[in-house]
Amino acid sequence: MQLQDILYSQGFGIRRVCSGLVQQGWVELWDAEAQDWVRCLDSALDIDPEGLRFRVQGVEWAYHALGYVLLNKPAGTECSQKPSAYPSIYTLLPMPLRQRPNKGAVQGVQAVGRLDQDTTGLLLLSDDGQFIHRMSSPKKHVPKIYRVTTRHPVDARQVARLLEGVVLDDDPKPVRAAACEQVEEHVLDLTLTEGKYHQVKRMVAAVGNRVEGLHRWKIGDLSLPEDLQPGQWRWLSAEDLARLSPRP
């Protein structure tokens, strides 16, 4: 695979731009044998991309055939490319992630589902359509755990009703929590396997309480890393992806 094609696939612009980056000396490749970075000036150089480490304008990257990203979403951001009132979560990502091509079009990584502007925590993004569908589809039953802070004290009756199921105004079929655990007087962990509009807030309201804070901290067996600050992102590892796979 030519170096300019590798850079294009990783979101560094159209091939002409990628070729220019190489020819201007902005691209370095990691030489494992010499244990050093080597500047490359040949944009047509044929390279095996798997395991490739490279630097563009001094910033190190690793080749990813498909992008799988975890973001610690901060409050006051929208999961939209065209936000209406708050900054987009996509502005928190470096430009190459936002420019990764998909089937000939520049689409970048996309959010796997959406969190409300005031909801914080674990958000997945990818340019793998099958992965997005698998993580989002209610038929796959991927559990998502939310830490819910309520205005009024939580009681056993409310927990029981959330587990039994509550009726939301747009759906006559009861919506149930897969699990519900009271953590503190005003805090509970609510596990859902589907994602309706404002679902947590509406479920809590249906049992006579009100959500004051909402934070998603786990999807599948993958927890939000404690050292990842709000607004920060990182690539998902193979181990992370395995933790997201539905259990047999």
Buried (B, 14 or more C-beta within 10 A) or exposed (E): BBBBBBBBBBBBBEBEEBBBBBBEEBBBBBEEEEEEBEEBEBBEBEBEBEEBBBBBEEEEBEBBEBBBBBBBBBBEBBBBEEBEEEEBBBEBBEEBBBBBBBEEEEBBBBBBBBBBBBBBBBBBBBBBEEBBEBBBEEEBEBBBBBBBBBEEEBBEEBBEBBBEEBEBEEEEEEBBBBBBEBEEEBBBBBBBBBBBEEBBBBBBBBBEBEBBBBBBBBBBEBEBEEEBEBEEBEEBEEEBBEBBBEEE
